[in-house]
Amino acid sequence: MNPEAVLQLDRVIHEKGRLAIMALLAASPALLYTELRDTLKMTDGNVTAHLRTLLEAGYVAVTKSYEGGRAATSYGLTPTGRAAAVSSSRSRRPSSACCPPSCCSRT
């Protein structure tokens, strides 16, 4: 593996919990806080801390609403967050140095 590629990883995204949150949000327009917490089997404190980091980086947006008289908080990727997720995905793909072109699909 190219050590330069590792040094160029976005440290905000490439922490295990935040990477999992970004992956879930990349696959959905928005998810409720409880859906994120329950799907990832994280504690409230962990989810909140990771979401705060992603919010501060501008990768995630929060929407507060009411459903059935109850407060609902949902999260979705911002355009910046979506671009970072795409870039992150590309940086984790195998490089041409690891295998021949016929081995895996690279773009």
Contacts in CASP RR format, 6 or more apart in sequence:
PFRMAT RR
TARGET T0000
AUTHOR 0000-0000-0000
METHOD contacts of the structure
MODEL  1
MNPEAVLQLDRVIHEKGRLAIMALLAASPALLYTELRDTLKMTDGNVTAH
LRTLLEAGYVAVTKSYEGGRAATSYGLTPTGRAAAVSSSRSRRPSSACCP
PSCCSRT
1 95 0 8 1.000
1 98 0 8 1.000
2 95 0 8 1.000
2 97 0 8 1.000
5 91 0 8 1.000
5 95 0 8 1.000
8 91 0 8 1.000
9 88 0 8 1.000
9 91 0 8 1.000
10 84 0 8 1.000
10 87 0 8 1.000
10 88 0 8 1.000
12 18 0 8 1.000
12 53 0 8 1.000
12 54 0 8 1.000
12 57 0 8 1.000
12 59 0 8 1.000
12 84 0 8 1.000
13 19 0 8 1.000
13 22 0 8 1.000
13 59 0 8 1.000
13 84 0 8 1.000
13 85 0 8 1.000
13 88 0 8 1.000
14 88 0 8 1.000
15 50 0 8 1.000
17 40 0 8 1.000
17 42 0 8 1.000
17 46 0 8 1.000
17 50 0 8 1.000
18 50 0 8 1.000
18 53 0 8 1.000
18 54 0 8 1.000
19 88 0 8 1.000
20 40 0 8 1.000
21 36 0 8 1.000
21 40 0 8 1.000
21 47 0 8 1.000
21 50 0 8 1.000
21 51 0 8 1.000
21 54 0 8 1.000
21 60 0 8 1.000
21 75 0 8 1.000
22 54 0 8 1.000
22 59 0 8 1.000
22 77 0 8 1.000
22 81 0 8 1.000
22 84 0 8 1.000
22 85 0 8 1.000
22 88 0 8 1.000
23 85 0 8 1.000
24 31 0 8 1.000
24 36 0 8 1.000
24 39 0 8 1.000
24 40 0 8 1.000
25 31 0 8 1.000
25 60 0 8 1.000
25 75 0 8 1.000
25 76 0 8 1.000
25 77 0 8 1.000
25 85 0 8 1.000
26 77 0 8 1.000
26 82 0 8 1.000
26 85 0 8 1.000
28 76 0 8 1.000
29 76 0 8 1.000
30 63 0 8 1.000
30 74 0 8 1.000
30 75 0 8 1.000
30 76 0 8 1.000
31 39 0 8 1.000
31 74 0 8 1.000
31 75 0 8 1.000
31 76 0 8 1.000
32 72 0 8 1.000
32 73 0 8 1.000
32 74 0 8 1.000
33 47 0 8 1.000
33 51 0 8 1.000
33 73 0 8 1.000
33 74 0 8 1.000
33 75 0 8 1.000
36 42 0 8 1.000
36 47 0 8 1.000
36 51 0 8 1.000
36 75 0 8 1.000
37 43 0 8 1.000
37 44 0 8 1.000
37 47 0 8 1.000
40 47 0 8 1.000
42 50 0 8 1.000
51 60 0 8 1.000
51 62 0 8 1.000
51 75 0 8 1.000
54 60 0 8 1.000
55 61 0 8 1.000
55 62 0 8 1.000
57 81 0 8 1.000
57 84 0 8 1.000
58 78 0 8 1.000
58 80 0 8 1.000
58 81 0 8 1.000
59 77 0 8 1.000
59 78 0 8 1.000
59 80 0 8 1.000
59 81 0 8 1.000
59 84 0 8 1.000
59 85 0 8 1.000
60 75 0 8 1.000
60 76 0 8 1.000
60 77 0 8 1.000
60 78 0 8 1.000
60 81 0 8 1.000
61 75 0 8 1.000
61 76 0 8 1.000
61 77 0 8 1.000
61 78 0 8 1.000
62 73 0 8 1.000
62 74 0 8 1.000
62 75 0 8 1.000
62 76 0 8 1.000
63 73 0 8 1.000
63 74 0 8 1.000
63 75 0 8 1.000
63 76 0 8 1.000
64 71 0 8 1.000
64 72 0 8 1.000
64 73 0 8 1.000
65 71 0 8 1.000
65 72 0 8 1.000
65 74 0 8 1.000
66 72 0 8 1.000
77 85 0 8 1.000
90 107 0 8 1.000
93 104 0 8 1.000
93 106 0 8 1.000
94 103 0 8 1.000
94 104 0 8 1.000
94 106 0 8 1.000
96 106 0 8 1.000
END
